[in-house]
Amino acid sequence: MAQVTGTQRGVWASITRLAASDRASGLIMLSCAFVGLIAANLPLTYHLFESIAETYIGIPYTNINLPIGHWAQDGLLTIFFLTVGLELKQELTTGSLSNPKAAAVPMLCAVGGMMAPPILFIAVAALFSAYGPGDAGSVVLTTTGSVIPFADLAHGWAVPTATDIAFSLAVLALFAKGLPGSIRAFLLTLATVDDLLAIILIAVFFSSVNAWYWFIGIAVCALIWAHLVRMKKVPWPAVAIVGLLAWVMMFEAGIHPTLAGVLVGLSTPAREIHGELTPRAERYASKLQPFSALLALPVFALFATGVHFAELTPALMMSPLVIALIVALVIGKPLGIIATAWVSTHIGGLKMAKGLTVRDMIPTACACGIGFTVSFLIASLAYSNAELSAEARFGVLVGSLISACISGVLLNHQSKEFARTTRTGEPR
């Protein structure tokens, strides 16, 4: 028995190390995204994939009855958002966000990085509307010839606002080995604030609020959760039930249910209590990380990109929606971040981390164009039209990959420059 236990611990330790690797978890998620895209479009696998994704599973005694593809989005992804909520609580309490003055520049850059992409997205979509082959006020999708009103296309303005923290850190892990840790800290702070802003966007713009009494239930669940996780001995079965009830009530209230994870995560203590050596929010986030990085995010990516196109051809790249999203992610994100960094340091009087300049952040800003997880989620929420939703997710995938490639090249060059100047003592 001891040998089995030791083996199990060894396996779990290996899984934990794999999940903690930005590089490995990012590549696993990307692989699942490609598998979903291919499986949904190959003649041999299309029908099987579709039948699995469209198989309905319901919760007894509720009106919640969702296909497996939606369970990956609304259910499994809650684990990811719970992890985000726990990490946010820790960062706000004792981490990089606990000192607003020190984190001011990356926090402002997160805001700037979320404002620029929608402007470029709307501008590109408006150009296609004004000068494209369709009638004024409409856009023709290149792949199918469908005429889409500009107002419908514009619903996706929030899709390119998010930065995928897991993928962007994976790019840094792959290509920025010689760079100072302050660059990773800058990206981590920026992406954390970006996550918080994306959560607010989803709650405000992509929720249809239902009966008010559900909100009373949500508040009660949050209070009970906060009490239970502060007890010396946490009653985990009761915690699990309260978390599930919070999810159901969030769903019934018309708010995206994954935000229940954020709510209970923020209700978890982030300082040591009962003589413990580490905060509970930090410990719980660490224990959930393998489930988030190796289960929730890969499965979500599999179904999020598993959209069927009549023809998966290069012509898809000429879709106005795809082009608008690529421009918004690849150009809008870094432009908003760098412009905000320059204004806040040159005009606002704020300071970058010691040894860094605004120019040093250009490669990292390009990595922030990797939208992926939350952008996929917003795309599915923004467009009720299946064709628009599918093309939006394809545009996010392509734009994220282009951003990753550009960032990788720039980070690799920057890393070599830092290594050379460090070795020779030359000024950069």
VENBELHU-V877154 format. One record per residue. N is the residue number from 0. PHI is phi as a letter, one per 30 degrees, with the letter a starting at -180 (* if undefined). BURIAL is + if it has 9 or more other C-alpha atoms within 8 Angstrom, else -. D_CENTER is the distance of its C-alpha to the mean C-alpha in Angstrom with 1 decimal. Layout:
n = {N | N}
phi = {PHI | PHI}
burial = {BURIAL | BURIAL}
d_center = {D_CENTER | D_CENTER}
This chain:
n = {0 | 1 | 2 | 3 | 4 | 5 | 6 | 7 | 8 | 9 | 10 | 11 | 12 | 13 | 14 | 15 | 16 | 17 | 18 | 19 | 20 | 21 | 22 | 23 | 24 | 25 | 26 | 27 | 28 | 29 | 30 | 31 | 32 | 33 | 34 | 35 | 36 | 37 | 38 | 39 | 40 | 41 | 42 | 43 | 44 | 45 | 46 | 47 | 48 | 49 | 50 | 51 | 52 | 53 | 54 | 55 | 56 | 57 | 58 | 59 | 60 | 61 | 62 | 63 | 64 | 65 | 66 | 67 | 68 | 69 | 70 | 71 | 72 | 73 | 74 | 75 | 76 | 77 | 78 | 79 | 80 | 81 | 82 | 83 | 84 | 85 | 86 | 87 | 88 | 89 | 90 | 91 | 92 | 93 | 94 | 95 | 96 | 97 | 98 | 99 | 100 | 101 | 102 | 103 | 104 | 105 | 106 | 107 | 108 | 109 | 110 | 111 | 112 | 113 | 114 | 115 | 116 | 117 | 118 | 119 | 120 | 121 | 122 | 123 | 124 | 125 | 126 | 127 | 128 | 129 | 130 | 131 | 132 | 133 | 134 | 135 | 136 | 137 | 138 | 139 | 140 | 141 | 142 | 143 | 144 | 145 | 146 | 147 | 148 | 149 | 150 | 151 | 152 | 153 | 154 | 155 | 156 | 157 | 158 | 159 | 160 | 161 | 162 | 163 | 164 | 165 | 166 | 167 | 168 | 169 | 170 | 171 | 172 | 173 | 174 | 175 | 176 | 177 | 178 | 179 | 180 | 181 | 182 | 183 | 184 | 185 | 186 | 187 | 188 | 189 | 190 | 191 | 192 | 193 | 194 | 195 | 196 | 197 | 198 | 199 | 200 | 201 | 202 | 203 | 204 | 205 | 206 | 207 | 208 | 209 | 210 | 211 | 212 | 213 | 214 | 215 | 216 | 217 | 218 | 219 | 220 | 221 | 222 | 223 | 224 | 225 | 226 | 227 | 228 | 229 | 230 | 231 | 232 | 233 | 234 | 235 | 236 | 237 | 238 | 239 | 240 | 241 | 242 | 243 | 244 | 245 | 246 | 247 | 248 | 249 | 250 | 251 | 252 | 253 | 254 | 255 | 256 | 257 | 258 | 259 | 260 | 261 | 262 | 263 | 264 | 265 | 266 | 267 | 268 | 269 | 270 | 271 | 272 | 273 | 274 | 275 | 276 | 277 | 278 | 279 | 280 | 281 | 282 | 283 | 284 | 285 | 286 | 287 | 288 | 289 | 290 | 291 | 292 | 293 | 294 | 295 | 296 | 297 | 298 | 299 | 300 | 301 | 302 | 303 | 304 | 305 | 306 | 307 | 308 | 309 | 310 | 311 | 312 | 313 | 314 | 315 | 316 | 317 | 318 | 319 | 320 | 321 | 322 | 323 | 324 | 325 | 326 | 327 | 328 | 329 | 330 | 331 | 332 | 333 | 334 | 335 | 336 | 337 | 338 | 339 | 340 | 341 | 342 | 343 | 344 | 345 | 346 | 347 | 348 | 349 | 350 | 351 | 352 | 353 | 354 | 355 | 356 | 357 | 358 | 359 | 360 | 361 | 362 | 363 | 364 | 365 | 366 | 367 | 368 | 369 | 370 | 371 | 372 | 373 | 374 | 375 | 376 | 377 | 378 | 379 | 380 | 381 | 382 | 383 | 384 | 385 | 386 | 387 | 388 | 389 | 390 | 391 | 392 | 393 | 394 | 395 | 396 | 397 | 398 | 399 | 400 | 401 | 402 | 403 | 404 | 405 | 406 | 407 | 408 | 409 | 410 | 411 | 412 | 413 | 414 | 415 | 416 | 417 | 418 | 419 | 420 | 421 | 422 | 423 | 424 | 425 | 426 | 427}
phi = {* | d | d | d | d | d | d | d | d | d | d | d | d | d | d | d | d | d | d | d | d | e | d | d | d | d | d | d | d | d | d | d | d | d | d | d | d | d | d | d | b | d | e | d | c | e | d | d | d | d | d | d | d | c | d | d | b | c | c | e | i | b | c | d | b | b | d | e | e | d | d | d | d | c | c | e | d | d | d | d | d | d | d | d | d | d | d | d | d | d | d | d | d | b | c | d | c | d | c | e | d | d | c | d | d | d | d | d | d | d | d | d | d | c | d | d | e | d | d | d | e | d | d | d | d | d | d | d | d | d | c | d | d | d | d | e | i | b | b | c | d | d | d | c | i | d | c | c | e | e | d | d | d | d | d | d | e | d | e | d | d | c | c | d | d | d | d | d | d | d | d | d | d | d | c | c | d | c | c | d | d | d | d | d | d | d | d | d | d | d | d | d | d | e | d | d | d | d | d | d | e | d | d | d | c | b | b | c | d | c | e | d | d | d | d | d | d | d | d | d | d | d | d | d | e | e | d | d | d | c | d | d | c | d | d | d | e | d | d | d | d | d | d | d | d | d | d | d | d | d | d | d | d | j | c | e | d | d | d | d | d | d | d | d | d | d | c | c | d | c | b | d | b | h | i | d | d | b | d | d | e | d | d | d | d | d | d | d | e | d | d | d | d | c | b | d | d | d | d | d | d | e | d | d | c | d | c | c | c | e | b | d | b | e | d | d | d | c | d | e | d | d | d | d | d | d | d | d | d | d | c | d | d | d | d | d | d | d | d | d | d | d | d | d | c | d | c | d | i | d | b | d | d | e | i | c | b | d | d | d | c | e | e | d | d | d | d | d | d | d | d | h | e | d | d | e | d | d | d | d | d | d | c | d | d | d | d | d | d | d | d | d | d | d | d | d | d | d | d | d | d | d | d | d | d | d | d | d | d | d | d | d | d | d | d | d | d | d | d | d | d | d | d | c | i | d | d | d}
burial = {- | - | - | - | - | - | - | - | - | - | - | - | - | - | + | + | - | + | + | + | + | + | + | + | + | + | + | + | + | + | - | + | + | + | + | + | + | + | + | + | + | - | - | - | + | + | + | - | + | + | - | + | + | + | - | - | - | + | - | - | - | - | - | - | - | + | + | + | + | + | + | + | + | + | + | + | + | + | + | + | + | + | + | + | + | + | + | + | + | + | + | + | + | + | + | + | + | + | - | - | - | - | + | + | + | + | + | + | + | + | + | + | + | + | + | + | + | + | + | + | + | + | - | + | + | + | + | + | + | - | - | + | - | + | - | - | + | + | + | + | + | + | + | - | - | - | + | + | + | + | - | - | + | + | + | + | + | + | + | + | + | + | + | + | + | + | + | + | + | + | + | + | + | + | + | + | - | - | + | - | - | - | + | + | - | + | + | + | + | + | + | + | + | + | + | + | + | + | + | - | + | + | + | - | - | + | + | - | - | - | - | - | - | + | + | - | + | + | - | - | + | + | + | + | + | + | - | + | + | + | - | - | - | + | - | - | - | - | + | - | - | + | + | - | + | + | + | + | + | + | + | + | + | + | + | + | + | + | + | + | + | + | + | + | + | + | + | + | + | + | + | + | - | - | - | - | - | - | + | + | + | + | + | + | + | - | - | + | + | + | + | + | + | + | + | + | + | + | + | + | + | + | + | + | + | + | + | + | - | - | - | - | - | - | - | + | - | + | + | + | + | + | + | + | + | + | + | + | + | + | + | + | + | + | + | + | + | + | + | + | + | + | + | + | + | - | - | - | - | + | - | + | - | - | - | + | - | + | - | - | + | + | + | + | + | + | + | + | + | + | + | + | + | + | + | + | + | + | + | + | - | + | + | - | - | - | - | + | + | + | + | + | + | + | + | + | + | + | + | + | + | + | + | + | - | + | + | + | + | + | + | + | - | + | + | + | + | + | + | - | + | - | - | - | - | - | - | -}
d_center = {41.1 | 40.3 | 39.6 | 37.2 | 35.4 | 35.3 | 33.9 | 31.2 | 30.3 | 30.2 | 27.9 | 25.5 | 25.7 | 24.9 | 21.8 | 20.6 | 21.3 | 19.4 | 16.3 | 16.7 | 17.0 | 14.0 | 15.9 | 16.8 | 13.6 | 11.8 | 15.0 | 15.2 | 11.8 | 13.0 | 16.4 | 15.4 | 13.8 | 17.2 | 19.2 | 17.9 | 18.6 | 22.0 | 23.0 | 22.5 | 24.7 | 27.4 | 30.6 | 31.2 | 27.9 | 26.8 | 28.8 | 28.0 | 24.2 | 24.6 | 26.9 | 24.6 | 21.6 | 24.0 | 25.8 | 25.7 | 25.5 | 26.5 | 26.9 | 30.6 | 32.0 | 29.0 | 28.2 | 24.9 | 25.3 | 22.3 | 22.1 | 20.4 | 17.7 | 16.8 | 17.2 | 14.5 | 12.2 | 14.0 | 15.4 | 13.9 | 10.3 | 12.1 | 12.7 | 9.1 | 9.2 | 12.7 | 11.9 | 9.6 | 12.6 | 15.1 | 13.7 | 13.6 | 17.1 | 18.3 | 17.1 | 18.7 | 21.8 | 22.7 | 20.0 | 19.1 | 18.6 | 22.0 | 23.9 | 22.8 | 25.4 | 24.2 | 20.5 | 21.6 | 20.9 | 17.3 | 16.7 | 18.5 | 16.8 | 13.4 | 15.4 | 17.1 | 14.1 | 12.9 | 16.5 | 17.6 | 15.4 | 16.6 | 20.1 | 20.1 | 18.6 | 21.4 | 24.0 | 23.5 | 23.6 | 26.6 | 28.4 | 28.1 | 29.4 | 32.3 | 33.3 | 32.0 | 34.4 | 33.7 | 35.5 | 34.6 | 31.6 | 30.1 | 28.2 | 29.2 | 26.6 | 28.1 | 27.5 | 29.3 | 31.1 | 29.8 | 30.4 | 27.4 | 28.2 | 26.4 | 25.4 | 23.5 | 21.7 | 20.8 | 18.9 | 15.9 | 15.9 | 12.6 | 10.7 | 10.7 | 9.9 | 6.2 | 5.7 | 4.0 | 6.2 | 7.7 | 8.7 | 9.9 | 11.8 | 13.1 | 14.6 | 16.2 | 17.6 | 19.1 | 20.6 | 21.0 | 23.4 | 26.1 | 24.2 | 24.6 | 22.2 | 21.9 | 19.6 | 17.1 | 17.6 | 17.0 | 13.7 | 12.7 | 14.1 | 12.6 | 8.9 | 9.9 | 11.5 | 8.8 | 6.7 | 10.2 | 11.0 | 8.2 | 9.6 | 13.0 | 12.5 | 11.8 | 14.7 | 17.0 | 16.7 | 15.6 | 17.8 | 21.4 | 23.3 | 26.0 | 28.9 | 28.9 | 30.1 | 26.8 | 25.5 | 28.4 | 27.4 | 23.8 | 25.4 | 27.9 | 25.4 | 23.5 | 26.9 | 28.1 | 24.9 | 25.4 | 29.1 | 28.7 | 26.3 | 28.8 | 31.7 | 33.3 | 33.0 | 29.8 | 30.7 | 27.8 | 29.0 | 29.2 | 25.7 | 24.3 | 26.4 | 25.3 | 21.5 | 22.3 | 24.4 | 21.7 | 19.4 | 22.3 | 23.3 | 19.9 | 20.1 | 23.7 | 23.1 | 21.0 | 17.8 | 14.7 | 15.6 | 12.3 | 12.9 | 16.0 | 14.1 | 13.1 | 16.7 | 18.5 | 16.4 | 17.6 | 21.0 | 21.4 | 23.8 | 22.5 | 26.1 | 28.7 | 30.8 | 33.9 | 34.6 | 31.4 | 30.4 | 26.6 | 24.6 | 23.5 | 19.9 | 19.7 | 21.6 | 19.7 | 16.3 | 18.0 | 19.5 | 16.4 | 14.5 | 16.4 | 15.7 | 11.9 | 11.8 | 14.8 | 15.0 | 12.2 | 9.5 | 12.4 | 14.1 | 11.3 | 10.9 | 14.7 | 15.2 | 12.5 | 14.3 | 17.6 | 19.0 | 22.7 | 24.1 | 27.9 | 28.0 | 25.3 | 27.1 | 26.6 | 27.5 | 24.0 | 23.0 | 25.4 | 23.8 | 23.5 | 20.0 | 18.8 | 20.6 | 19.3 | 15.6 | 16.6 | 18.5 | 16.0 | 13.3 | 16.0 | 18.3 | 16.9 | 14.1 | 16.6 | 19.4 | 18.0 | 17.2 | 20.5 | 22.5 | 21.4 | 22.1 | 25.5 | 26.4 | 25.5 | 27.5 | 30.3 | 31.0 | 29.3 | 30.8 | 27.8 | 27.5 | 25.1 | 25.0 | 28.5 | 29.1 | 26.3 | 26.7 | 24.6 | 25.4 | 24.0 | 20.5 | 20.5 | 19.3 | 16.4 | 15.6 | 15.6 | 12.9 | 10.6 | 11.2 | 8.9 | 6.4 | 6.1 | 4.0 | 3.5 | 6.4 | 8.2 | 8.2 | 9.6 | 11.9 | 13.4 | 14.0 | 15.4 | 17.9 | 20.4 | 22.2 | 21.3 | 22.2 | 20.0 | 17.0 | 17.8 | 18.3 | 15.2 | 13.1 | 15.6 | 15.3 | 11.5 | 12.5 | 15.5 | 14.2 | 11.5 | 14.4 | 16.8 | 14.8 | 14.6 | 18.3 | 19.4 | 17.6 | 19.1 | 22.5 | 22.5 | 21.3 | 24.0 | 26.6 | 25.7 | 25.9 | 29.3 | 30.4 | 29.6 | 31.4 | 34.4 | 34.8 | 34.5 | 37.2 | 39.5 | 38.9 | 38.6 | 36.7 | 33.6}
